[in-house]
């Protein structure tokens, strides 16, 4: 399925790197390394140089913490989106927000994608995406409240729940006027899930791919990786890349990542083994 992310179009065989750029002082992974605007802009330059097609800018960490209202979230991201848009006209800009008010402001500033990590908590977000001809990421969270951790959440079948909820969200976005080629679904590893749930959606990701909607995965340094391997936040790269290889083999299209170049190599290798991509060169035994 061809992807159209705002003003940018990608063929149905394209796999895309979405680099994380946090405008927060308390992000779980980088601990505020890109809180200062110039540091965040340097991060954008770095990931563009590494080949990221998308940057995903976020103004609030997902975990519980200090309350951030819509006005503060906009203060953190809107002007920054304008700056990035001016500097990188060909870059896809995504903003990680669940609030329609923030979504409207960032789309006016030049964002192409609204990455709703909280599964439609604000039902008006689809209307904002439609009004701006923006793309939207439809996630599965099991109905948890934004910025809360799951506690003893249960599913009869977590993959069936992820499919049902994300497809319903996608269809609601379509009915609101979002273009079909601009809708992406995401099982949302860790969100509304324990480690066993996240492992299950990884193992069975091809079932989400089979819905026909493009699938995004956000695996980078997540808790399910850390708990699987008993590794802290700064020690999860190898586990993340192993999970990435599985998702690539099963057909994921977009990868939300901290480490761009490493992820790109893993995704390209997995797709080459799967026969969906040719080797960059193949001269062994031929010369």
Beta strands, then each sheet from edge to edge (+ up, - down):
strand 1: 3-5
strand 2: 8-10
strand 3: 16-22
strand 4: 54-58
strand 5: 92-96
strand 6: 113-116
strand 7: 135-139
strand 8: 183-186
strand 9: 214-218
strand 10: 254-257
sheet 1: 1+ 2-
sheet 2: 3+ 4+ 5+ 6+ 7+ 8+ 9+ 10+ 3+
end
